[in-house]
Amino acid sequence: MRSHVWTAQGHSVPLTTGIAAADGTTRREGFHALNDWDGIADHVNKEIIPVDVLDFVRAARRDAPTSPVVLGLLIDYYFFHIISLMALRIWDEEDPAAALDTIARLLDLLQGPDGSGQPFVHDAETLILIATSHYEPREQGYTLLLERVRLLPEPVRLAVALGHAASMGAHLRFGFLATYGRQTTEMRDDNVADYPWLHWAMSEVLKALTDMTSAERASPWGRQLTEALLGGLTADTAAVLAHGDFADRLRPLLPELRPTFEALVPTTATYSPLAWFFNFSHNVLKGTIIDACFREEAWTVSYSDLLTGAHGGDSPLPSREALARTLMEYARRSPQRIRGELLPVIVYDVEAGRACHAAALAALPPTCPNPT
């Protein structure tokens, strides 16, 4: 992993030059797609994330026999990061959308029957989210990336926006409740890079819903978009509604969407993404892989599955809740000091989700009657 040179069946495949070039360009643009940030030491970690995870798993397993399952998971996790890095380089090609299609085929191979069996994300567009979900000391990369994403074809933009709307909801809900102690102004001031992405993603999802017929909005796909829209609203309802003409565009749909919004209230009966809170998306995947290595068994749940409920995803809802609660238990055992208090950075909390759901619905604008 450190050398980026792989040998199999007598053949050596050196990836060093290509990865070094892609990583160097990406760093100059402001992103460390392969390396995490050490908040205590205040610098980028020397080791790439897959090596950090490998070292952690190896130390935790100690004298346990070598497991092909664990090796497969760790190797797939490495190549997931390489593919994610390459997803940020599609704009180096003449046709970025076609380049992303190539990345999607690589992702299908990685998550196919010849891999470890661990699903990571639903689509190549979500790779862009995961690759940039680290703390970055310089934030100009997010502005450049959003400018580039805006130029992608509409279906690709919507896929990027769907993941970002749901993820920003979970990320900023965590920020509001934990990092910023319910101080909305402080959260907005400290997340200058996040809010343009939130506003853009919400606008794209709302446009897709507006362009649908009522029957299409009632379909599983339409309800998944509605769920993502609500998830993004729970991030900071007032800020989303106040941005541009968003409230005016949303108001005509509210008589139809509000019942769906209300039905999405988190309960103890089934998994709800609105009860899901975390600091950074890539930490969710990291925890998933570490637990799979400890159990020597891949999860059937992808990161994308955790962003949606009954109307989307490829895994059973009980499995999604089981993974969410498992990750929360790990986070509780290794809390971080936030505002002077030790807190987990991944949380599944139905009551907190219900409170966020109620606050978002209460802040929605008055509805206008359905046209006759």
Beta strands, then each sheet from edge to edge (+ up, - down):
strand 1: 5-8
strand 2: 11-14
strand 3: 37-38
strand 4: 43-44
strand 5: 276-278
strand 6: 336-338
strand 7: 341-343
strand 8: 346-348
sheet 1: 1+ 2-
sheet 2: 3+ 4-
sheet 3: 5+ 8-
sheet 4: 6+ 7-
end
